[in-house]
Amino acid sequence: MKKILAAIYQRHFFDQHLEKRGVISVHNGYSLLFAFNLFLLLSAVIFMEPQKVFREMLIIMFSESHLVTDYVALTSVGGALFNASIMTFVAIAVCYHYRVPVTGGMISAVFMVTGYGLFGKNLFNFIPIFLGVRLYSYLMNQPLKKYLLIALYGSSVSPIVSFFAFNDSLPAYFGSFIGYLIGVLTGLIMVPLALHFQALFKKVSIYSAGFTSGMLCTMVAGICRMFGLDIELRGIVSKGSNLSLVIMMVSLSLLMIGYGLAMAVKRKRLNMRAIWSHSGKIEYDILRESGVYNTMINMGLMGLLLMSYVSMLGVNLNGPIAGAMFCVIGFSACGAHVFNALPLFAGVLLANTMNIYAMTETVTVTAAIFAMMLCAVTNAYGWKGGMVVGFIHTSMVLNIDVLHGGLNLYNNGFSGGLVAMMIIPLLDFFQQIADTSIFKRKKQSGGKEKVTYQATSKE
């Protein structure tokens, strides 16, 4: 009996893939993730009518779901949260089954699945994308664990499945077959593309998978239009006050801060400076370097910052805005924090005061929130670089959805990848100019430095 219990512990609870650094174990990490999923489920149960669960889930799964399809508007706050809790459970359970390490990237992927579970992503359109990635791992004779996070990030293309499955131009059964077939093929080719595109923008965009998804969906949308199959952008967004969403988001943020602070103080591991000095690049695992409790505090603080921004604008929370907030809270496990977020917010606000779109429109609010994916730019190039990319990101994201017709849920990620590819070389260029300025430092023989002024022209 003891051997059986020991084998179960070794298989399910023992940390086999992380170094023993006292940061986070498999058991502890997944316990916290399942607790988060339970919080979502309880929130859904509180805010929904139980007798409508089945009907609302059918409405969500059998909708076309491309941008913007707010599940709160289609059903209710409880129905949207219930769908998000289902998708979150699936993501966590699959990662747990395949023994994916609990890292900042994994936390970010799970929270993005949660966020897009409020608008656009459901179990019906997620399955074929996952099967496509599974097929790729089989063909390459590699473990699925190696590509599982790409499957979670890459499920942004899920609306492709729903678009074909429930398009009025196609017969029902034929449309479902075509939708699933295209979904599997999309998941299959997504992995090599994602691995290739990652290097193009120096990994400074936490939302790198959104760029891959955007390129794929742009290709699919172009082929559809070539054959006369139009893809119209949708604008299904809930109106009015959703106080229940506000209560849920604030409660989650406070719970994360409270629990993280209590445990960090108890175990003498409180060190927020390690997070605030983090470079923000995705290859640096903030969760393992700073600890789970400091990371939870940071995630909660970002949640409160985003709620403060939305409240300042007087915007009512809906599915897309709440979903964007979940995604950015997940980014906070990969390097986003209050101090590198503020310059990005400043750039977005500057752009919003100058453009033709109202600052309170859902598209502009989500653009401001999702700009946090470029937080590494602030660390690498200072607050000026952060403001520049925040401004340019806003100008692009408000117009880029016409390329993919709303088939890419990670529209802001597509824009963020393009911004990173174009702006980072320019920022490097201006930095080199600054380094070779007429004001240079020369070392004297005594080892001290003094500033000398060199004229670039004859006097």
N, C-alpha and C positions, 0 to 999 in steps of 0.2 A: 504493500500500500504506500509505504514511504517513497519507494522508487517511482511509482505512478505519479504521486503528488510532485516529486522533484522534477520529473519529466515535463509535467504540465507547467510548472513554474519556469523551467528553462525555456520552454517553447513560447510562452505567452507573456511573461513578466520580466525575465532577465534581459538586461541590456547587452545584446550581443554585438551591436554595431557602432556604439559610441564609446569614446574613450572615457575612462573613469576620472572625470574631472569635477565631479560633484555639482554639475550644472543642471542637467535634466536627464531623467531616465525614461525608457520607453513606457514603463508603467505609469509614472507620474505625468508625463506629457500627454499620453492618450487619455488618462483619467480627466485631466483638465479640459481636453477637447470634447470628450463625451459630456462633461458637465455643462460646457457651453451649448452643446446640442440640446441637452435637457432644458436649459433655460429658454431656448427658442421654442421648443415644443410646448412648454408650460405657458409661454406668452401666447402662442397660437390658440391653445385651449381656452385661455382666459378671454381672448378677444374674438372668438368665433362661436357660432351656434352649432353644436355638435351634430344636429340633424342635417346640416348642409355640407358636411365634410366631403362626402362622396361626390355630390353634384359639383361642388366647387373644384375638386381635383380633376374631374372630367373636363370642366370648362378650361382649366389651365392647360392640361395636357393636349387638348384638341384645338388649341388656338395656334395661329401662324407664328406668333411670338417674336417676330423681328422688330427692330427698333421703331418706335418705342411702344412696348406693350406692357403697361403697368398691371401686374396681377392684382394689386389692390383695387384698381378700377374695374377689372374684370370680375372679381369676386368680392373679397373683403380683406381687411387687415389680417384677420385670423387665417383666412384661406391662403393668403400670400405667405404668411409666416409658417404655416403648416407645410407648404411646398418647400420653402427654404430649409426647414428642419429636416425634411425627408432627404433633400439633396445633400445637406451637410452630413447627415448620418451615413449616406452612401459613400461620400468622399472619405470620411474618417474610417469607416469599416473596411473599405478597399485598401487604404494605406496601412491599416493595422494588419490586415490579412497578409499583405505582401511585405510586411516588416520594413516599411519605409521609415528612416530615421526622423525623429521629431526635430526639425530644424526651422530656421526662420522662413526659408522658402516654402517648406511644407505648410507651416501655419498660414502664410500668405495665400497659398493655393486653396486651402480649405475655406478661408474667409471670403475669397473671391467667388467660390461656388455658392456660399451663403448669400452674398450680395446679389448675384445674378439669379438666384432662386426667387427673388422678388420681382424680377421682370425679365422674361425671356428664356430661362433655363428650367427644364423639368425632366422628369425621369424618362419620358418618351423620347425626347430629342438628345438626351445625353448618352444613352446606351450605344448607338452606332458609332459615335466618336470614340468611345472607350474600346469598342470591338476593333476599330481600325488600328488604334495604337497597339492593342494586343496582337493583332495580326502582324504588325511590323516587328514586334519583339520576337514573334515565332519565326518569321522569315529570316531574321538576322541572328537567330539562335542566341538571343540575349534575354536575361530575366526581365520581366515586365516592371519590376521594381525600379529599374534604371530609367524608365521613361514614364513612370506613372504621374509625376508632377506635370509633365508636358501634356498628358491626357487631361488633367484637371484644368490647367491653364488654357489648353487648346479647345476645351469644350465651349469656348466662346462662339464657335461656329455652329452651335446647336440649332439656331434658327434656320439653317439651310435645310435640315431634316424636316422641320415643321412646315416650312414654306412649300416644299414639294408635296408633302403628305396631305396637306389640307388646302391646296390651291384649287380654286374653282375651275381652272382650265384643264385639270387632269381628273380622270376617274378616281374614286376614293381608293380602291385597292391598288391600282396601278401607281397612284401618287405615293402611297405609303411605301410600296416596294422601291420606287425610284428614290424617295427620300432616304430610306435606310441604306440603299446601295451607295448613293452619293456620300452619305455620312460616313460609312465605313471607308470608302476611298479617300475622303478628306482626312480622316484620322490616320490613315496609312501614310500619306505623303506629308503630313504635318511634322512628324518627328525629324526627318532629315532637313526640312526647311528651317525648323526652329533652331536646330543645332548650328546651321549655317548662318542664319541672320543674327544670332546672338553676338557675333564678333563684329558686326558692322558698326555698332554704335558704342563700342568700348564698355559694354555692360553697365552704362550709367542709368539706364532706364529699368527700374524694377519691373515695369510692365512689359517686358520684352516679348512675351508670347502674344500680346495684342497686335504687334506689328506683323507677325507671321499670320495670324488670323485675318488681319485686314487685307494682306496680299492675296491670300487664298480666296476670300469672299469677293474681292474685287474681280478676280479671274472668273469666278462662278457667275457673278452678276453680269459681267460682260458677255459671257456665253449665252446666258438666258436672254439678254436683250437682243443678241444677234439673231435668235430664233423667235423673236416677237413675244417673249414671255416677260412682261413688265413687272418690275418690283417697285411698288410704291411705299414710300416711307410712311410709317404709322405715327399717330399722335394720341394714343390712348393713355391718358394720364389722369389720375384721380384728382378731383378738385375738393376744395374745402379743407377744414382742419382735421388732422388725424392725430389727436392728442395721445392716442394709445401708442403710436409709433414713437412719439417724443418720450413718453414714459419709459418705453422699452429701451431706447437707445441710451438715455441718461442713466437708467438703472444698471445697464450692462457696464457702462463706463465706470460708474462709482464702485460696482462690485469688483471689477478688475483692479482698480486702484487700491481699494480697501484690502482685498485679499493679498495682493502683491506686496503692499507696504507692510502689512502685519507679518507676513512670512519672511520678508527680507530683513526686517528689524529683529525678529525672533532669532533668525539664523545668522545675523550679523553680516549680511551680504548686500546691504543697500549701497548702490554705487551707480547713480544715474549719470554721473559724469562720463562713465565709459560709453554710454549710449549717445550722449550729446556730442561726443567727440568722434563718433563713428563716421566713416567716410561715405556710407550709403551705397556702396557697390554690392551687387548681388552675390559676388563670390565670397564676401565676408559675412560669416554667420553670426549675427548679433545675438541670437538666442544662446548659443553655446559660449560666446565670449563674455556676455554680460549677465547671464543667468535668467531663468524663467521668470522670477518674481520682479526683477527690474524691467524685464520686457513687458510684463503684464501692466506695470505702472505706466510705462510709456504708451502702451496701446490705449489704456483708459484716458490718459491725458489728451491724446490725439482725438479720441471720441468726443471729449468735452470741448476741445478747440473747434471741431467741425460743427457741433451743436451750437456753439456760440456764434459762429459765422452765419449759420442758417437763421438763427434767432435775430441776429443783427439786421439781416435783410428782410425779416418779417415773412419768410417763405414757409408755406405749409409743407410738412414732410409728406412725401409720397413714396411709391415703390422705388423708382430710379434714384432718388436722392438718398433714401435710407440704404439702398443697395450700394451706392457709391461710398457711403460712410463705412459700411462693413468692409469693403475692399481696402480702403485706406487704413482702417484699423489693423487689417492684416499686413499692409505694407510696413506698419510700425514695428513688426518683428524682423524686418529686413533693412531697417535704417532710417525710415522716416520719423522725424520727431518735431517738436514744436519749433525749435530754433531754425532748422533748415526748411521748415514749411512756410514761415512768415514771409520771406522774400518772394517765394512763389505766389503766395496769396496776393502780395502787393502788385506783382506783375499782372496777375489775372484781373485784379480790381481796376488797375490802370487801363487795361484793354476793354473792360466792360463799361467804363465810363465814356469811352470814345467810340464804341461801335454802335450799330443800329439796333442791337438786341437789348431787351430789358434785362436788368441784372437779376430780376426775380423769376425769369423763365427757367423751367427745369433744365434745359440744355446748357444754359450759362452757369447755373449753380453746380451741376454735375461736372462741368469742365473745370471749375475752380477747385472742386474737391479732388478730382482725379489728377490735377497738376502735381500732386504730391509724389507721383511716381518718379518725377525727375528731381527728387530731393538731393541726389548725389551731386548734381550740378552746383548747388549752393555750397556744399562742402569743398568741392574742387576749385571753383572759380569765384567764390565769395557771393555776397548778397546781390551784387550787380549782375552777375551771371544768372542767379536765380530769378531775378526780376525779368531779365531778357527772355529766358526760356518760358517763363510763366505767361508773358505777353504774347509770344509767338505761338505757344501751344493753344491759347484761346482763339487766336485768329484762324488756326488751321482746323481745330476740332469742330468749329461751328459750320464748316463747309465740306468736310471730308466724307461725311456719311453718304453723299450722293454717289460716291465711287462704288461702294459695296451694297447700296440700297438698304442699309439697316440689317444686313445678314450677319454682320459682325457685332456681337454685343460689346466687345472690348474696343469700341470706337475710339475712346480716349487713348488706349494703348497703341493703336495704329498711329494716331497723331503724335503721341509721345516718342515712338520709335523714329518717325520721320524727323521730328524736331532734333532728337539726339544725333541722328546721322548728319544733319545739315549744320547744326549750330556748334557742336563740339569742336570740329576743325576750325571754325571761325574764332571761337573763344581761345583755342590754342594759338592761333595766329596773332591775335591781339595781345595775348600774354607774352609771346615771344618779342613783340614790338616793345612792350613795357620793360622786358628784361634787358633789351639792348638800347635803352634810352640814353640820352646825352648825360644823364645823371648816373654815374657809375661809381662803384666802390673799388678802391685799390688797396691792397695790403702793403703796409710798410714793412720794412725789415724787422722792426721791433715786435711784430706780431699783432699790433693794433690796427684798427681800420679807421679810415677817415674818408669823408665824401669829397671827391674832386669833381670839378665841373669841366667837361670837355666840350669845346665848341665844335660843331659839325660844319661850320663854314669859316672862311678867312675873315678876320676882323680888319 
